[in-house]
Amino acid sequence: MKQGHEHITLFSTDYKYKTSNKEEYKMTQLNLKEIKSISYERSKINKGYSDKSLHINLDKSDIDIRDIEAKVKEKFIGGKGYDLWMLWNSVTSDTKWNDPENSICIAPGPLGGTPGYPGGGKSIVTTISPLTSIPIDSNVGGYFGPYKKFAGFDVLEINGKAKEEVVILIDGIKNEIKIFETKGLTDDSYQLSQDLTNYFDKDKPVNISVVSTGAGAKNTLFGCLNFTWYDTGRKMTRYKQAGRGGIGTVLADKKVKAVVARWDSVTFKTNNPAHMEDLKKVTKTHAKEIVALDDKQNKMAKVGTTHLIPIMNDHDCLPVNNFQYGSHVEGNNLGEQYFEKAFHKGFDGCWKGCAVACAHGVKDFVPVSGPYKGKKVFVDGPEYETAAGCGSNLGIFDPSTVVEINFYCDAYGLDTISVGTSIGFVMECFERGLITKEHTGGMELYFGNRVAALELLHQMAKGKGFGVIVGQGIRKMKALFAKDFGSDAKMLQDIGMESKGLEFSEYITKESLAQQGGYGLALKGSQHDEAWLIFLDMVHNFMPTFEDKAEALHWFPMFRTWFSLVGLCKLPWNDIVPEDNKDQPEPAKVIKHVGWYADFFSAVTGRKVDADGLVAMSEVVYNFQRLFNLKMGFGTREHDTIPYRAMGPVTPEEYESRQDRYDTELTKKYKTDVSGMDTEQKVKILRENREAQYVNLVDAVYLRRGWTENGIPTVETVKRLGLDFPEIMELLKANGVK
């Protein structure tokens, strides 16, 4: 590496860029003061790895390139594994999310950046979450992760805090890394990324990927990151989000305006795979199946994940009015029947050549509120989570309102899941009299009030009004409403849909014990990507027994973790399945695809593995993350709880909406004579039984995972996985595990 001397240069440029989808141009001036620059010798990618890490300390504007040790590579694989290891060594047990030593780590994994393989371009971002105080990880598309790796770095770590706002450039074409101080750049994440894309490569914008956030991240605890890719067909910058847990809030707190990666062409050779012909074969096989079967199954290349709306609505799993109910007569308005027509036609892969191509958008949308009111924009999305969380969960069944909320969340850098679940919570609090207009600044936050929902969103972004409170997330709102407003703390706890401080993603789990465990036992909080069992449990009935559910809560989190180790999207695994999958011994696992993934990993890395080998890789990192939670003061049974609404009906109205089902359960399963009982009595008895059932599930899962009764990996488990580092053994001892 060649260390360049520190120098200061003022860059000022005027240029024209195309806004959104319109043939309009606007003049923008950027002022970037270069405060640090180094040139480096780019490490050649070998079998999916550069074996280098890039560390940027904002306190001193230091740029440091290090070798990744072979033992770290062997144990942590890449992606989230690398992120967690870097973060573990950066923070102490006392580190808070806004301390300088908290790091943001981004890694794509060894398979990330493979063109043509379905879902082959993911990045994984990790930090200590403002909402949960434990590691949060988010799996995100866009070009940044692969571009950064091809520029020479398997993982990027950013820590410290800048004195002024900065832009970081990782230029793999010129082999330069630069830090710029800047003032006056827009807080609009959409415009910012367009500006920077054109600034750093106006002649070939496809070479640029930008990571940024927006104004909302500065004023809430659930800011997201926007990762870009340049859509060459539409000639515009597009976006995917690392949404969960407030990673954007951490970036904003560090005063990082954006991180930019620059790279040029990508082919199969760019990852320098160990076995090129094997890679081509498995890529062609999987992509060919996607093309042949997607239109017959879920039509994701046409409607993305909005195909889930009618399925969830039909199976009583679609969140309605803050997760009170699971279906609505207007629910399908938010699904594929609308968006197949609304989505703009064209290729929509968020990585090069992905056959799933599910990253759709709405062209020429005109918002009715906020700074873009009356202007045509292109909206990336919505996906299922946004349509459900910011639609049905708010009692809003107008798809245009959902599209507008989606657009502004992205522009403001806000997580649509936390936004939707938090607004749903305050709407129910308002309707139940737990908060009033005196608290909301005069807003009538009843379900279905789309004007109020939009106003609240804009308040969050501005850091004004009641939006300041909502932007703190449900856990903090529950405490504040009880302490300052005199609200019923027990009711708040029952209806506040968060676990470990993270707002629930958008599935009704009252009738799915498996998904209850999937949310409560998830390491980072109630996000479905670790154990998305609702579909397998409620739609396909693949796990009918208690034992099936407990086993699923071991295998599925382990295997799903693997995607975040290697830089892949999970959708091609089990959203589009082989035609004979239903006839296989374990159809829920889609074993044929698991075998293909093992072949894919072996072809790129040269490390021969089978399906069990993939799960074994994940088990190491999964248990390490659990131990990381323990290091931060969490990671025990008391933190694996969920609000009762996730288990069963809180109110008589909820019970009566499924009365036949609940009466039958009490009578047959729990041998209770319900004749003569009023609804409140039945709610109480059902609750006692369902809470006991959840405890039993947690016990069974802990045992299966090799954890203690308090949810801590045992010494035997830690040694078996090779995690018996001195610091971890001391951690176990301090927590009574010997």
Secondary structure, DSSP 8 states (H G I E B T S, - for coil): -B------EEEEEEEEEE-TTSS-EEEEEEEEEEEEEEE------BTTB--EEEEEETTTTEEEEEE--HHHHHHH-SHHHHHHHHHHHH--TT--TTSTT--EEEE--SSTT-TTSTT---EEEEEE-TTTSSEEEEEE-SSHHHHHHHTT-SEEEEES--SS-EEEEEETTTTEEEEEEESS--S-HHHHHHHHHHHH-SS-GGGEEEEE--HHHHHSS-B-EEEEEEETTTTEEEEEEE-GGGHHHHHHHTTEEEEEEE-----GGGG--S-HHHHHHHHHHHHHHHHHHHHHHT-HHHHGGGGHHHHHHHTT-S-BTTTTBS--TTGGGGSHHHHHHHB--S---SSTT-SS----EEEEE--SSSTTTT--EEEE---HHHHHHTTGGGT---HHHHHHHHHHHHHHTB-HHHHHHHHHHHHHHHHTTSS-HHHHTT----TT-HHHHHHHHHHHHHT-TTHHHHTT-HHHHHHHHHHHS---HHHHHHH--EETTEE--S---TT-HHHHHHHHT-TTSS-TTS---HIIIIIS----SHHHHHHHHHHHHHHHHHHHHHT--SHHHHTS--TTGGGSSSGGG-HHHHHHHHHHHHHHH-----HHHHHHHHHHHHHHHHHHHHHTT--SGGGS---GGGTS--SHHHHHHTHHHHHHIIIIIS----TT--HHHHHHHHHHHHHHHHHHHHHHHHHHHTB-TTS-B-HHHHHHTT---HHHHHHHHHTT--
